[in-house]
Structures are given as structure tokens and as C-alpha cells.
Amino acid sequence: MTMHTPISTPETGQEAVFTEFRRRIREAEVLCTGMQKLLLALNFSGKVSVVVQNGRILKSGYEEGYFRQK
């Protein structure tokens, strides 16, 4: 009897969603285009943070001048 090991298995729906989530984090695609335009218009330099719990935004904030250019 020959056993075949699958090279790749199709992802379940949840695995596919998590894979896309990881890709977007890795590629820094975490802000909508509108927010990116606002940050660019303000010439914002700082840190934006978002806390998520159970899929909902719990808290968000920012720190200006976090990355200050000299």
C-alpha cells in the first residue's frame, strides 16, 4: 500500500482569513486609504496603536513625535 502525502492542503475558511490577516500585518496594510491620506496630509510622525478584543476595537490612540526626524 502506497501512502501519498499531500503537498498542500486547502485551508479552512478560518485559516484562510488568518493567513490574509497575517499578510496584511506583514505588508503594513492595516490602515484604510482615507486614514493614510490624513496622516500624509498632516505629515504625521508618531505611533498609532489599536487594541482589539474579540474582533472589536477596544481602544485606540496615538503618540506624536514618536519617530522624530533631526
DSSP file (Angstrom, degrees, kcal/mol; ACC not computed):
  #  RESIDUE AA STRUCTURE BP1 BP2  ACC     N-H-->O    O-->H-N    N-H-->O    O-->H-N    TCO  KAPPA ALPHA  PHI   PSI    X-CA   Y-CA   Z-CA
    1    1 A M              0   0    0      0, 0.0     2,-0.5     0, 0.0     0, 0.0   0.000 360.0 360.0 360.0 128.0    0.0    0.0    0.0
    2    2 A T        -     0   0    0      2,-0.0     2,-0.5     0, 0.0     0, 0.0  -0.828 360.0-149.8 -99.5 130.0    1.4    3.4   -1.0
    3    3 A M        -     0   0    0     -2,-0.5     2,-0.5     2,-0.0     0, 0.0  -0.859   7.0-153.0-100.9 132.1    0.8    6.4    1.1
    4    4 A H        -     0   0    0     -2,-0.5    -2,-0.0     0, 0.0     0, 0.0  -0.905   2.9-151.6-105.2 126.5    0.6    9.8   -0.6
    5    5 A T        -     0   0    0     -2,-0.5     2,-0.1     2,-0.0     3,-0.0  -0.860  24.3-122.3 -94.9 121.3    1.4   12.8    1.4
    6    6 A P        -     0   0    0      0, 0.0     3,-0.2     0, 0.0    -1,-0.0  -0.387   9.3-146.9 -64.0 137.7   -0.4   15.9    0.1
    7    7 A I  S    S+     0   0    0      1,-0.3     2,-0.3    -2,-0.1    -2,-0.0   0.914  83.9   2.2 -70.9 -43.7    1.9   18.7   -0.9
    8    8 A S        -     0   0    0     -3,-0.0    -1,-0.3     3,-0.0     3,-0.0  -0.997  68.8-148.4-143.9 143.8   -0.6   21.3    0.2
    9    9 A T        -     0   0    0     -2,-0.3     2,-0.1    -3,-0.2     0, 0.0  -0.874  32.3-102.7-110.2 144.6   -4.0   21.0    1.8
   10   10 A P        -     0   0    0      0, 0.0     2,-0.1     0, 0.0    -1,-0.0  -0.404  41.5-117.7 -64.7 140.0   -6.7   23.5    1.1
   11   11 A E        -     0   0    0      1,-0.1     2,-0.1    -2,-0.1    -3,-0.0  -0.464  21.8-118.4 -77.6 147.8   -7.2   25.9    4.0
   12   12 A T     >  -     0   0    0     -2,-0.1     4,-2.5     1,-0.1     5,-0.2  -0.327  37.4 -98.2 -72.2 168.9  -10.4   26.0    6.0
   13   13 A G  H  > S+     0   0    0      1,-0.2     4,-2.0     2,-0.2     5,-0.1   0.907 125.0  47.0 -57.2 -44.0  -12.3   29.3    6.0
   14   14 A Q  H  > S+     0   0    0      1,-0.2     4,-2.4     2,-0.2    -1,-0.2   0.884 111.3  51.0 -68.4 -38.3  -10.8   30.4    9.3
   15   15 A E  H  > S+     0   0    0      2,-0.2     4,-2.4     1,-0.2    -1,-0.2   0.904 109.9  50.6 -64.6 -39.9   -7.3   29.5    8.3
   16   16 A A  H  X S+     0   0    0     -4,-2.5     4,-2.1     2,-0.2    -2,-0.2   0.902 110.8  48.8 -63.8 -41.2   -7.6   31.5    5.0
   17   17 A V  H  X S+     0   0    0     -4,-2.0     4,-2.4    -5,-0.2    -2,-0.2   0.920 112.5  47.8 -64.8 -43.4   -8.9   34.5    7.0
   18   18 A F  H  X S+     0   0    0     -4,-2.4     4,-2.6     2,-0.2    -2,-0.2   0.875 109.6  53.5 -66.7 -36.1   -6.0   34.3    9.4
   19   19 A T  H  X S+     0   0    0     -4,-2.4     4,-2.2     2,-0.2    -1,-0.2   0.917 110.7  46.6 -62.0 -43.2   -3.5   33.9    6.6
   20   20 A E  H  X S+     0   0    0     -4,-2.1     4,-2.4     2,-0.2    -2,-0.2   0.894 110.4  53.6 -66.0 -39.7   -4.9   37.1    5.0
   21   21 A F  H  X S+     0   0    0     -4,-2.4     4,-2.1     1,-0.2    -2,-0.2   0.937 110.3  46.7 -57.8 -48.7   -4.7   38.9    8.4
   22   22 A R  H  X S+     0   0    0     -4,-2.6     4,-2.7     1,-0.2    -2,-0.2   0.891 111.1  52.5 -62.2 -40.3   -1.0   37.9    8.8
   23   23 A R  H  X S+     0   0    0     -4,-2.2     4,-2.4     1,-0.2    -1,-0.2   0.921 109.8  48.1 -62.7 -43.5   -0.3   39.0    5.2
   24   24 A R  H  <>S+     0   0    0     -4,-2.4     5,-3.1     2,-0.2     4,-0.2   0.888 112.4  48.3 -67.3 -37.9   -1.8   42.4    5.8
   25   25 A I  H ><5S+     0   0    0     -4,-2.1     3,-1.3     3,-0.2    -2,-0.2   0.946 113.2  48.4 -63.2 -47.7    0.0   43.0    9.0
   26   26 A R  H 3<5S+     0   0    0     -4,-2.7    -2,-0.2     1,-0.3    -1,-0.2   0.874 114.7  45.0 -60.5 -39.3    3.3   41.9    7.4
   27   27 A E  T 3<5S-     0   0    0     -4,-2.4    -1,-0.3    -5,-0.2    -2,-0.2   0.347 113.3-118.2 -88.3   6.3    2.7   44.3    4.4
   28   28 A A  T < 5 +     0   0    0     -3,-1.3     2,-0.5    -4,-0.2     3,-0.4   0.834  67.4 142.3  59.7  36.6    1.6   47.1    6.7
   29   29 A E      < +     0   0    0     -5,-3.1    -1,-0.2     1,-0.2    -4,-0.1  -0.393  27.3 114.6 -98.7  53.5   -1.9   47.2    5.2
   30   30 A V        +     0   0    0     -2,-0.5     2,-0.4    -5,-0.1    -1,-0.2   0.555  60.0  65.8-102.8  -9.4   -3.6   47.9    8.5
   31   31 A L  S    S-     0   0    0     -3,-0.4    -1,-0.0     2,-0.0     0, 0.0  -0.909  83.5-115.7-114.8 142.3   -5.0   51.4    7.8
   32   32 A C     >  -     0   0    0     -2,-0.4     4,-2.1     1,-0.1     3,-0.2  -0.274  33.7-107.2 -66.5 161.0   -7.7   52.3    5.3
   33   33 A T  H  > S+     0   0    0      1,-0.2     4,-2.3     2,-0.2     5,-0.2   0.868 118.5  57.4 -59.4 -38.5   -6.7   54.6    2.5
   34   34 A G  H  > S+     0   0    0      1,-0.2     4,-1.9     2,-0.2    -1,-0.2   0.905 107.6  46.6 -60.4 -42.8   -8.5   57.5    4.0
   35   35 A M  H  > S+     0   0    0     -3,-0.2     4,-2.5     2,-0.2    -1,-0.2   0.894 110.5  52.7 -67.5 -40.0   -6.6   57.3    7.2
   36   36 A Q  H  X S+     0   0    0     -4,-2.1     4,-2.1     1,-0.2    -2,-0.2   0.892 108.5  51.2 -62.2 -38.7   -3.3   57.0    5.3
   37   37 A K  H  X S+     0   0    0     -4,-2.3     4,-2.7     2,-0.2    -1,-0.2   0.899 109.5  50.0 -65.2 -40.5   -4.2   60.2    3.3
   38   38 A L  H  X S+     0   0    0     -4,-1.9     4,-2.2     2,-0.2    -2,-0.2   0.925 110.4  49.5 -62.8 -44.3   -4.9   62.1    6.6
   39   39 A L  H  X>S+     0   0    0     -4,-2.5     5,-2.6     1,-0.2     4,-0.5   0.898 113.2  47.1 -61.4 -40.3   -1.6   61.0    8.1
   40   40 A L  H ><5S+     0   0    0     -4,-2.1     3,-0.9     3,-0.2    -2,-0.2   0.916 110.6  51.5 -67.1 -43.5    0.2   62.1    4.9
   41   41 A A  H 3<5S+     0   0    0     -4,-2.7    -2,-0.2     1,-0.3    -1,-0.2   0.850 114.2  44.2 -62.6 -34.6   -1.7   65.5    4.8
   42   42 A L  H 3<5S-     0   0    0     -4,-2.2    -1,-0.3    -5,-0.2    -2,-0.2   0.558 104.7-131.0 -83.0  -8.7   -0.7   66.1    8.5
   43   43 A N  T <<5 -     0   0    0     -3,-0.9    -3,-0.2    -4,-0.5     2,-0.1   0.901  40.1-167.1  53.8  41.8    2.9   65.0    7.8
   44   44 A F      < -     0   0    0     -5,-2.6     2,-0.5    -6,-0.2    -1,-0.2  -0.378  19.9-177.5 -67.0 130.7    2.2   62.9   11.0
   45   45 A S        +     0   0    0     -3,-0.1    20,-2.8    -2,-0.1    21,-0.4  -0.973  42.8  76.2-126.4 115.1    5.2   61.3   12.6
   46   46 A G  E    S-A   64   0A   0     -2,-0.5     2,-0.5    19,-0.3    18,-0.2  -0.972  78.2 -63.1 174.3-164.0    4.3   59.2   15.5
   47   47 A K  E     -A   63   0A   0     16,-2.3    16,-2.3    -2,-0.3     2,-0.5  -0.961  32.8-165.4-119.3 126.8    2.9   55.9   16.8
   48   48 A V  E     -A   62   0A   0     -2,-0.5     2,-0.4    14,-0.2    14,-0.2  -0.949  13.9-172.1-110.1 129.6   -0.7   54.8   16.2
   49   49 A S  E     -A   61   0A   0     12,-2.5    12,-2.2    -2,-0.5     2,-0.4  -0.944  11.4-171.3-126.6 147.2   -1.9   51.9   18.3
   50   50 A V  E     -A   60   0A   0     -2,-0.4     2,-0.5    10,-0.2    10,-0.2  -0.998   9.2-155.9-135.8 129.7   -5.1   49.9   18.3
   51   51 A V  E     -A   59   0A   0      8,-3.5     7,-3.2    -2,-0.4     8,-1.5  -0.935  14.7-167.5-107.7 125.5   -6.2   47.3   20.9
   52   52 A V  E     -A   57   0A   0     -2,-0.5     2,-0.4     5,-0.3     5,-0.2  -0.930   8.8-178.7-117.0 134.7   -8.6   44.6   19.7
   53   53 A Q  E >  S-A   56   0A   0      3,-2.8     3,-1.7    -2,-0.4    -2,-0.0  -0.990  73.4 -12.3-134.2 126.5  -10.5   42.2   21.8
   54   54 A N  T 3  S-     0   0    0     -2,-0.4    -1,-0.1     1,-0.3     3,-0.1   0.859 128.8 -54.0  53.2  39.9  -12.8   39.6   20.4
   55   55 A G  T 3  S+     0   0    0      1,-0.2     2,-0.4     0, 0.0    -1,-0.3   0.468 118.1 104.1  79.6   1.8  -12.7   41.1   16.9
   56   56 A R  E <  S-A   53   0A   0     -3,-1.7    -3,-2.8     0, 0.0     2,-0.5  -0.907  79.4-107.1-118.5 146.0  -13.7   44.6   18.1
   57   57 A I  E     +A   52   0A   0     -2,-0.4    -5,-0.3    -5,-0.2     3,-0.1  -0.574  35.9 177.3 -70.8 120.1  -11.6   47.7   18.6
   58   58 A L  E     -     0   0A   0     -7,-3.2     2,-0.3    -2,-0.5    -6,-0.2   0.830  63.8  -8.7 -90.6 -39.7  -11.4   48.2   22.3
   59   59 A K  E     -A   51   0A   0     -8,-1.5    -8,-3.5     2,-0.0    -1,-0.4  -0.988  57.4-172.4-158.8 147.8   -9.1   51.2   22.4
   60   60 A S  E     +A   50   0A   0     -2,-0.3     2,-0.3   -10,-0.2   -10,-0.2  -0.976  15.4 151.5-142.0 158.0   -7.0   53.3   20.0
   61   61 A G  E     -A   49   0A   0    -12,-2.2   -12,-2.5    -2,-0.3     2,-0.3  -0.969  24.1-136.0-168.2 179.2   -4.5   56.1   20.5
   62   62 A Y  E     -A   48   0A   0     -2,-0.3     2,-0.4   -14,-0.2   -14,-0.2  -0.989   4.1-150.1-149.7 156.8   -1.5   57.9   19.1
   63   63 A E  E >   -A   47   0A   0    -16,-2.3   -16,-2.3    -2,-0.3     3,-0.9  -0.977  23.5-141.5-128.2 116.1    1.8   59.4   20.3
   64   64 A E  E 3  S+A   46   0A   0     -2,-0.4   -18,-0.2     1,-0.2     4,-0.1  -0.448  81.0  18.0 -75.9 149.8    3.1   62.4   18.3
   65   65 A G  T >  S+     0   0    0    -20,-2.8     3,-0.6     2,-0.2   -19,-0.3   0.690  74.8 138.9  68.2  19.6    6.8   62.7   17.6
   66   66 A Y  T <  S+     0   0    0     -3,-0.9     2,-0.6   -21,-0.4   -20,-0.2   0.898  81.0  33.8 -61.9 -39.8    7.5   59.1   18.4
   67   67 A F  T 3  S-     0   0    0      2,-0.0     2,-0.4     0, 0.0    -1,-0.3  -0.777  88.3-172.9-114.3  84.0    9.9   59.0   15.4
   68   68 A R    <   -     0   0    0     -2,-0.6     2,-0.3    -3,-0.6   -22,-0.0  -0.651  14.8-140.9 -85.4 127.0   11.3   62.5   15.4
   69   69 A Q              0   0    0     -2,-0.4    -1,-0.0     1,-0.1    -2,-0.0  -0.672 360.0 360.0 -86.0 140.2   13.5   63.4   12.5
   70   70 A K              0   0    0     -2,-0.3    -1,-0.1     0, 0.0    -2,-0.0   0.384 360.0 360.0-112.0 360.0   16.5   65.5   13.2
